Amino acid sequence: EPDPALVQVVHAGAGLAAWQVGSTDEARAALDAGCDLVVVQGFEAGGHVHGDRPLDELLAQVRAMTDRPIVAAGGIGTAARAAALLAAGADAVRIGTRFLASAEADVHPDYAAALVAASADDTVVTETFALGWPDAPHRVLRSSIEASDLSPAQRLPLPPGRSFDGDVGAAALYAGRSVDAVTGETTAAEIVAEFAAAFV
């Protein structure tokens, strides 16, 4: 839950406080706690997912509540999608899945290959990998659930990095619905340039 005491700690250090929210109730609590901005996460997001609403719907509702900055997150894989969200009231966007297949990411090559081969419909929200963190839904590639059912000992909540030496397919292969935009290995700079070019 958004915690005013934590926000005070951030402000005492001359920082800006943000909270990632997945509902209007959470957004109101974050604003009431004194957050300087909120990250509005739609259910399209990869990894751990706070809410169960589409990003567009949640963004519109939170925008109507506040004039504080809003960062849109969840399922944003293209510059066109980012532009649409900015036009709809977001002040910034947070991009995740696109960067997983970048050369700089600590991602096992087999994980990156699975992302390139996947589509949005290959992702699913589950609690399969919530080991040690109960009631924590997360979006992964469906294939990782199927593989981990066959190799439960390899079922780990952490995604496989380059040095991972277990069954990559059975590990938590987090991916948002923006995985459609992951079409091959690139660099973080190229991804940033692609998005920036849409706003020049």
Sequence and secondary structure as in RCSB ss.txt:
>XXXX:A:sequence
EPDPALVQVVHAGAGLAAWQVGSTDEARAALDAGCDLVVVQGFEAGGHVHGDRPLDELLAQVRAMTDRPIVAAGG
IGTAARAAALLAAGADAVRIGTRFLASAEADVHPDYAAALVAASADDTVVTETFALGWPDAPHRVLRSSIEASDL
SPAQRLPLPPGRSFDGDVGAAALYAGRSVDAVTGETTAAEIVAEFAAAFV
>XXXX:A:secstr
   HHHHHHHHHTT   EEEESSHHHHHHHHHTT SEEEEE TT SEE   SS HHHHHHHHHTT SS EEEESS
  SHHHHHHHHHTT SEEE  HHHHTBTTS   HHHHHHHHH  GGGEEEESTT TTSTT  EEEEHHHHHHHHH
 GGG  SS   TT  S GGGS  B  GGGGG  S B HHHHHHHHHHTT 
